[in-house]
Amino acid sequence: MSSVVKSSSLRETMRSNSISYPMITIQSDWDQVIRRPVANVWLSSKSMSEVSVHQTIRFNDRQVVDCDPFHITLPSNYYLRLENKDTKQLYGFIAANHVFADIHNKSVSSIDLTSGGLGVSVGADSRLRVWSSADGQTRRELIGHVFEPYFCRFFPSGEVILSGGADMQLKIWSAVTGECAATLVGHRNAILDSAFVERGRNLVTVSRDGTSRLWDCSTSSCLETIIQLSATAINTCAIQSMASDVDLGVRHKPVHEKAVGTARKMLVIGTEKGSLIGIGLDSNQKLYELPNNSAVNVCRFVDEYSVVFGQQSGEIQLIDVRYSDKVVKCWQTSGSPVLSLLAFRHKQRNGFFAGRADGSTVYHYLDSDSETFQLSGPDFEAIYDVATDGTHVFTACRDHCIRKYDLNVITNS
């Protein structure tokens, strides 16, 4: 059933479908600097394997003096737009409209939002906190993990929170009262990521112990070990429903009576050794394995059949799970490790945000390689997570800040 793609074949398709263009870095506080009557903002352009080119943008009373080869416009105080006159490549830069610096006092590891005005985050200070996404005011602190939590997620209802981390425990919390409703144990090393099955009665976790497990929240029990890998951690996971034309394997043992909604689901995991593995969640059968030369740090579905995954090498790859032996696209624009991904539909177009160790958070459209936009603010501080409440986008940064961005500032002017 399983197909392992040869590394040489995968590298060949990556070369033929690779996307590479100069990455632009702008002064992190550009939105503050341009408020001066006369202002200079530095700009850096770098292509892979080449040295950076540094330039200065000059502003006189917010009027931009062009900086060759770029045509520059400033549609608002929070949005700067660059167009390369020669290549027509478009770059947008969005400044944060709110910076929440008091929720954590060390780097922020994970973040999630609801559409109802709540955020949850965890940091290297081991604080797991629920806060208002409007003003960043802490509502309650969730206390109970023995060691540092690594991730936190709202259940689809938005009223319950899942957390897990170094103490090998999963905890389920009430977002309303802050009380811990259940603790789930079974992993033998740190838990690194999770994904909900439909509404969240069942969920999947991955761990540094090399296993992925299926859990039942109603009984706080592990239903089964989906996969056991040797000598590698599983860093990331994602789940997606599949149409009937996708072969998800055949289960050879009875389905657990507490397994709910696992039929027609594909689980994708990424490993520290560099493999992306697709698994039939119901069948527990490995469907494909794509080996790579560096760790897969994060993977996410961006539509029904497309998975995007980011690597320690800085590469971002997109595959169609129906034709997993071929890479649809490979972004080779930066050597900075990819630490976070967020599938996001912007102005009726599919795409994703990629947060990197160099502090950049770039949005890539799936249907165009000639335009991107970035969330500015961090001064070369790693972006560990990116999340949305459906209206705004939030980033979790090593500088202990959570930044909030309004994408409505983006215009074509």
C-alpha positions as CSV (number, residue, x, y, z in Angstrom):
1,M,0.0,0.0,0.0
2,S,2.7,2.5,1.0
3,S,4.9,4.1,-1.7
4,V,8.3,5.6,-0.7
5,V,9.4,8.2,-3.2
6,K,13.1,8.0,-4.1
7,S,15.1,11.1,-2.9
8,S,16.6,11.5,-6.4
9,S,13.2,11.6,-8.1
10,L,11.9,14.1,-5.5
11,R,14.9,16.4,-5.9
12,E,14.4,16.3,-9.7
13,T,10.7,17.4,-9.5
14,M,11.7,20.1,-6.9
15,R,14.2,21.6,-9.3
16,S,11.7,21.6,-12.2
17,N,9.0,23.3,-10.0
18,S,11.2,25.5,-7.8
19,I,10.3,29.1,-7.1
20,S,13.0,31.6,-6.3
21,Y,13.0,35.3,-6.2
22,P,14.8,37.9,-4.0
23,M,13.4,38.2,-0.5
24,I,13.0,41.8,0.8
25,T,13.6,42.8,4.4
26,I,12.5,46.2,5.7
27,Q,13.4,48.1,8.8
28,S,11.2,46.5,11.5
29,D,9.8,49.9,12.8
30,W,9.2,51.5,9.4
31,D,5.7,52.4,10.3
32,Q,6.9,54.5,13.3
33,V,9.8,56.1,11.4
34,I,7.7,57.4,8.5
35,R,5.7,59.6,10.8
36,R,8.7,62.0,11.0
37,P,8.8,64.9,8.6
38,V,11.9,63.5,7.0
39,A,12.6,59.8,7.4
40,N,15.0,57.2,6.1
41,V,14.0,53.5,6.1
42,W,16.5,50.8,5.2
43,L,15.7,48.0,2.8
44,S,17.6,44.8,2.1
45,S,17.2,42.5,-0.9
46,K,18.7,39.0,-1.0
47,S,18.5,36.1,-3.4
48,M,19.5,32.6,-2.4
49,S,23.3,32.0,-2.3
50,E,24.0,35.7,-3.0
51,V,25.0,38.6,-0.8
52,S,22.4,41.1,0.4
53,V,21.9,44.4,-1.4
54,H,21.1,47.3,1.0
55,Q,19.2,50.4,0.1
56,T,17.5,53.4,1.8
57,I,14.0,54.6,1.2
58,R,13.5,58.3,1.7
59,F,10.3,60.0,2.9
60,N,9.5,63.7,2.9
61,D,6.2,64.3,4.8
62,R,5.2,60.7,4.0
63,Q,5.8,61.2,0.3
64,V,8.0,58.5,-1.1
65,V,11.1,59.0,-3.2
66,D,11.5,56.0,-5.5
67,C,14.4,53.7,-4.7
68,D,15.5,51.9,-7.9
69,P,14.6,49.3,-9.0
70,F,11.4,49.7,-6.9
71,H,8.3,51.8,-7.4
72,I,7.1,52.4,-3.8
73,T,3.6,53.5,-2.6
74,L,2.3,54.1,0.9
75,P,-1.5,53.5,0.8
76,S,-1.8,53.8,4.6
77,N,0.2,54.2,7.8
78,Y,0.2,50.4,8.1
79,Y,0.8,49.3,4.5
80,L,3.9,49.8,2.3
81,R,3.9,48.4,-1.3
82,L,6.9,47.8,-3.5
83,E,7.0,46.9,-7.2
84,N,10.2,45.9,-9.0
85,K,10.1,47.9,-12.2
86,D,12.1,45.3,-14.0
87,T,10.6,42.0,-12.9
88,K,7.1,43.3,-11.9
89,Q,7.4,41.3,-8.6
90,L,5.1,42.8,-6.0
91,Y,6.0,43.0,-2.3
92,G,3.7,44.3,0.5
93,F,4.6,45.1,4.1
94,I,2.0,45.2,6.8
95,A,2.7,46.8,10.2
96,A,1.0,45.5,13.3
97,N,-1.9,47.6,14.6
98,H,-1.6,46.1,18.1
99,V,1.4,44.7,19.9
100,F,0.7,42.7,23.1
101,A,3.9,42.7,25.1
102,D,2.6,41.9,28.6
103,I,1.0,38.5,28.1
104,H,4.4,36.7,28.3
105,N,7.9,37.7,29.5
106,K,9.7,35.2,27.4
107,S,9.4,33.9,23.8
108,V,5.8,32.8,22.8
109,S,5.8,29.2,21.6
110,S,2.2,28.7,20.5
111,I,-1.0,30.7,19.9
112,D,-4.6,30.2,18.9
113,L,-7.7,32.3,18.5
114,T,-11.5,32.0,18.4
115,S,-13.9,34.1,16.4
116,G,-15.5,35.1,19.7
117,G,-12.7,37.4,21.0
118,L,-10.5,35.0,22.9
119,G,-6.8,34.1,22.5
120,V,-4.7,31.4,24.2
121,S,-0.9,31.2,24.2
122,V,2.0,29.5,25.9
123,G,5.5,30.8,26.2
124,A,9.0,29.7,27.4
125,D,8.0,31.2,30.7
126,S,5.7,28.1,31.0
127,R,2.6,30.4,31.3
128,L,-0.5,29.2,29.6
129,R,-2.9,32.1,29.4
130,V,-6.3,33.0,28.0
131,W,-6.6,36.7,26.9
132,S,-8.8,39.1,25.0
133,S,-7.9,39.3,21.3
134,A,-9.2,42.9,21.3
135,D,-6.8,44.4,23.8
136,G,-4.5,41.6,25.0
137,Q,-5.8,41.7,28.6
138,T,-5.2,38.4,30.4
139,R,-8.5,36.8,31.4
140,R,-7.2,33.7,33.2
141,E,-4.1,31.6,33.7
142,L,-4.2,27.8,33.2
143,I,-2.1,26.1,35.8
144,G,-1.3,22.4,36.0
145,H,1.5,21.4,33.6
146,V,4.5,20.1,35.4
147,F,7.0,21.2,32.7
148,E,6.8,23.6,29.8
149,P,3.8,23.3,27.5
150,Y,4.7,23.4,23.8
151,F,1.4,24.0,22.1
152,C,-2.2,25.1,22.8
153,R,-5.3,24.8,20.7
154,F,-8.9,25.8,21.0
155,F,-11.3,23.0,20.3
156,P,-13.6,23.8,17.3
157,S,-16.3,24.9,19.8
158,G,-14.0,27.7,21.0
159,E,-15.0,27.0,24.6
160,V,-12.4,24.3,25.4
161,I,-8.6,24.4,25.2
162,L,-6.1,21.6,24.6
163,S,-2.5,21.9,25.6
164,G,0.5,19.5,25.7
165,G,4.3,19.6,25.9
166,A,7.4,18.5,27.8
167,D,5.6,16.7,30.7
168,M,4.2,14.2,28.2
169,Q,0.7,15.2,29.3
170,L,-2.3,16.4,27.4
171,K,-4.6,18.7,29.3
172,I,-8.2,19.8,28.5
173,W,-9.3,23.1,30.0
174,S,-12.5,25.1,30.2
175,A,-11.8,28.5,28.5
176,V,-14.7,29.9,30.5
177,T,-13.6,28.9,34.1
178,G,-9.9,28.0,33.5
179,E,-10.4,24.6,35.2
180,C,-8.6,21.5,33.9
181,A,-11.3,19.0,32.9
182,A,-9.1,16.1,32.0
183,T,-5.5,14.9,31.8
184,L,-4.5,12.4,29.1
185,V,-1.3,10.4,29.5
186,G,0.4,7.7,27.4
187,H,3.3,9.3,25.4
188,R,6.8,8.5,26.6
189,N,8.4,11.8,25.5
190,A,7.4,15.4,24.9
191,I,4.2,15.9,22.8
192,L,4.9,18.3,19.9
193,D,1.7,18.8,18.0
194,S,-2.0,17.9,17.7
195,A,-4.9,17.8,15.3
196,F,-8.6,17.5,16.0
197,V,-10.8,14.9,14.3
198,E,-14.0,16.8,13.2
199,R,-15.5,18.5,16.3
200,G,-12.9,17.2,18.6
201,R,-14.3,14.2,20.4
202,N,-11.3,12.4,19.0
203,L,-7.9,14.0,18.5
204,V,-4.4,13.0,17.2
205,T,-1.1,13.8,18.7
206,V,2.6,13.4,17.7
207,S,5.5,13.1,19.9
208,R,9.3,13.0,20.3
209,D,8.8,9.3,21.2
210,G,8.2,8.6,17.5
211,T,4.5,7.8,17.8
212,S,1.3,9.3,16.6
213,R,-1.7,8.4,18.8
214,L,-5.5,8.6,18.6
215,W,-7.3,9.8,21.7
216,D,-10.9,9.8,23.0
217,C,-11.6,12.9,25.0
218,S,-14.8,11.6,26.6
219,T,-12.9,8.8,28.4
220,S,-9.4,10.5,28.5
221,S,-8.0,7.4,26.9
222,C,-5.6,6.5,24.1
223,L,-7.6,4.4,21.6
224,E,-4.6,3.3,19.6
225,T,-1.1,4.0,18.3
226,I,-1.5,5.0,14.7
227,I,2.2,4.7,13.8
228,Q,5.4,3.9,15.6
229,L,8.7,5.2,14.0
230,S,12.1,4.3,15.3
231,A,14.9,6.8,16.0
232,T,13.1,9.9,15.0
233,A,10.7,12.4,16.5
234,I,7.4,13.3,14.8
235,N,7.3,17.1,14.8
236,T,4.0,18.0,13.2
237,C,0.6,16.6,12.0
238,A,-2.5,17.6,10.1
239,I,-5.8,15.9,9.2
240,Q,-8.1,16.4,6.2
241,S,-11.3,14.7,5.0
242,M,-10.8,13.0,1.6
243,A,-13.3,12.3,-1.2
244,S,-14.2,8.7,-2.1
245,D,-11.8,8.6,-5.1
246,V,-8.7,8.8,-2.8
247,D,-7.4,5.4,-1.6
248,L,-7.0,5.5,2.2
249,G,-6.2,1.8,2.7
250,V,-8.2,-1.0,4.3
251,R,-8.4,-1.6,8.0
252,H,-7.7,-5.1,9.1
253,K,-8.9,-5.0,12.7
254,P,-12.2,-3.8,14.3
255,V,-12.6,0.0,14.7
256,H,-12.6,1.0,18.3
257,E,-16.2,1.8,19.5
258,K,-15.0,5.2,20.8
259,A,-13.4,6.2,17.4
260,V,-15.7,8.9,16.0
261,G,-15.3,10.6,12.6
262,T,-12.1,8.8,11.6
263,A,-13.5,7.4,8.3
264,R,-12.3,9.1,5.0
265,K,-9.6,11.0,6.9
266,M,-5.9,11.4,5.9
267,L,-3.3,12.1,8.6
268,V,-0.1,13.7,7.4
269,I,3.0,13.8,9.7
270,G,6.4,15.3,9.4
271,T,9.5,13.9,11.0
272,E,12.8,15.1,12.4
273,K,14.6,12.8,9.9
274,G,12.9,14.7,7.1
275,S,10.1,12.5,5.9
276,L,6.5,13.6,5.1
277,I,4.2,10.6,5.6
278,G,0.6,10.2,4.7
279,I,-1.5,7.7,6.7
280,G,-5.1,6.5,6.4
281,L,-6.5,7.6,9.8
282,D,-9.1,4.8,9.8
283,S,-6.9,2.1,8.2
284,N,-3.7,3.0,10.0
285,Q,-1.9,2.2,6.7
286,K,1.0,4.3,5.5
287,L,-0.1,5.7,2.1
288,Y,3.2,7.4,1.0
289,E,6.5,8.7,2.3
290,L,8.5,11.6,0.9
291,P,12.1,11.7,2.2
292,N,13.9,15.0,2.4
293,N,17.3,16.1,3.4
294,S,16.3,18.2,6.4
295,A,13.7,18.0,9.2
296,V,10.0,18.7,8.4
297,N,9.2,21.2,11.1
298,V,5.5,21.9,10.2
299,C,2.8,20.7,7.7
300,R,-0.7,22.0,7.0
301,F,-3.4,21.3,4.5
302,V,-4.1,24.4,2.4
303,D,-7.1,22.9,0.5
304,E,-8.8,19.5,0.1
305,Y,-5.9,17.8,-1.5
306,S,-2.9,20.1,-1.1
307,V,-0.4,19.9,1.7
308,V,2.3,22.5,2.3
309,F,5.3,21.7,4.6
310,G,8.2,23.7,5.8
311,Q,11.7,22.4,6.5
312,Q,14.7,23.3,8.7
313,S,16.6,24.0,5.4
314,G,14.2,26.8,4.6
315,E,12.5,25.1,1.8
316,I,8.7,25.0,1.5
317,Q,7.1,22.3,-0.6
318,L,3.5,21.8,-1.8
319,I,2.2,18.4,-2.9
320,D,-1.1,17.0,-4.1
321,V,-1.8,14.0,-1.9
322,R,-3.4,12.2,-4.9
323,Y,0.0,12.4,-6.8
324,S,2.4,12.3,-3.9
325,D,5.4,11.3,-6.0
326,K,5.6,14.8,-7.5
327,V,6.2,18.2,-5.9
328,V,3.7,20.8,-7.2
329,K,5.8,23.7,-6.0
330,C,9.0,24.3,-4.0
331,W,9.7,27.7,-2.6
332,Q,13.5,28.2,-2.4
333,T,13.5,31.8,-1.4
334,S,15.3,31.7,2.0
335,G,17.6,29.5,3.9
336,S,16.0,30.4,7.2
337,P,14.2,27.5,8.9
338,V,10.4,27.4,8.5
339,L,8.9,27.2,12.0
340,S,5.2,27.9,11.4
341,L,2.5,27.7,8.7
342,L,-1.0,29.0,8.6
343,A,-3.4,28.1,5.7
344,F,-5.3,31.3,4.9
345,R,-7.7,32.4,2.2
346,H,-7.1,36.1,1.3
347,K,-9.5,37.9,-1.0
348,Q,-11.0,34.6,-2.3
349,R,-7.5,33.2,-3.1
350,N,-5.9,30.3,-1.4
351,G,-2.5,30.6,0.2
352,F,-0.5,30.4,3.4
353,F,1.6,32.3,5.9
354,A,5.1,31.0,6.6
355,G,6.9,32.1,9.8
356,R,10.7,31.7,9.9
357,A,13.5,31.8,12.3
358,D,14.8,35.1,10.8
359,G,11.6,36.9,12.0
360,S,9.9,37.0,8.6
361,T,6.2,36.1,8.1
362,V,5.4,35.9,4.4
363,Y,2.1,35.2,2.7
364,H,2.4,33.1,-0.5
365,Y,-0.5,32.8,-2.9
366,L,-1.0,29.4,-4.5
367,D,-2.0,30.8,-7.8
368,S,0.7,33.4,-8.2
369,D,4.5,33.6,-7.7
370,S,4.7,37.3,-8.6
371,E,3.3,38.8,-5.4
372,T,3.7,38.3,-1.7
373,F,3.2,40.3,1.4
374,Q,4.9,40.3,4.8
375,L,3.9,40.9,8.4
376,S,6.6,43.3,9.7
377,G,7.6,44.2,13.3
378,P,9.9,41.5,14.7
379,D,13.6,42.6,14.5
380,F,15.1,39.3,13.3
381,E,13.3,37.4,16.1
382,A,11.9,33.9,15.3
383,I,8.2,33.5,14.5
384,Y,7.1,30.3,16.3
385,D,3.4,30.4,15.4
386,V,0.8,32.2,13.2
387,A,-2.9,32.1,13.9
388,T,-6.1,33.9,12.9
389,D,-9.5,34.8,14.5
390,G,-11.0,34.9,11.0
391,T,-10.5,38.7,10.7
392,H,-7.0,39.4,12.0
393,V,-3.7,37.5,11.9
394,F,-1.6,37.1,15.0
395,T,2.0,36.0,15.3
396,A,3.9,34.5,18.3
397,C,7.5,35.7,18.5
398,R,10.7,35.0,20.3
399,D,10.8,38.7,21.5
400,H,7.9,37.7,23.9
401,C,5.4,39.8,21.8
402,I,2.1,38.8,20.2
403,R,1.4,41.0,17.2
404,K,-2.0,41.6,15.6
405,Y,-2.4,42.5,12.0
406,D,-5.4,43.9,10.0
407,L,-5.2,42.6,6.4
408,N,-7.9,45.0,5.3
409,V,-5.1,47.6,4.8
410,I,-4.0,45.8,1.7
411,T,-4.9,47.6,-1.5
412,N,-3.8,47.5,-5.1
413,S,-2.9,51.2,-5.2
